[in-house]
Amino acid sequence: MSIWVVMIAAFSFVVIVTALVQRYPRSWWAAELLRWYGVRPTGPEGTYRRLDHFRSAGLSVLVAVLLMALSIVALVISERFPNRSTGNAIALTYFFGLYLLAAVAVLSGVISLWRGVFWRRRQANARDTEHSQEGNPRDA
């Protein structure tokens, strides 16, 4: 079997799942695929606070360390098999995938840390503050 058959099948699966989630957004499996994982915001009206961003960065670093450790374990396992064997190829594939996931987790942590350091309180819109004031000076 060619590598292109596997790649086309994998991409077709992703396209079909995405189309089904778009078509049936209230089904139980669409709800499971769209479930939110991670740090939930604790601010008013579901907004993120500075501490939420730092918690998210800490969680990302923890996951990155775990994924990096698993990728090293996969690399050690790959060295037990001879080169170009099936076991070696499978272990190296897991190593590469886990390494990429660890890199994505590190990137997510850096972005969350950046947002936490440079976080600012959200300002109210001009319309909201205008209507909330009692005794508007233009009414006089």
Secondary structure, 3 states (H helix, E strand, C coil): CCHHHHHHHHHHHHHHHHHHHHHCCCCHHHHHHCCCCCCCCCCHHHCCCHHHHHHHHHHHHHHHHHHHHHHHHHHHHHCCCCCCCHHHHHHHHHHHHHHHHHHHHHHHHHHHHHHHHCCCCCCCCHHHHHHHCCCCHHHC
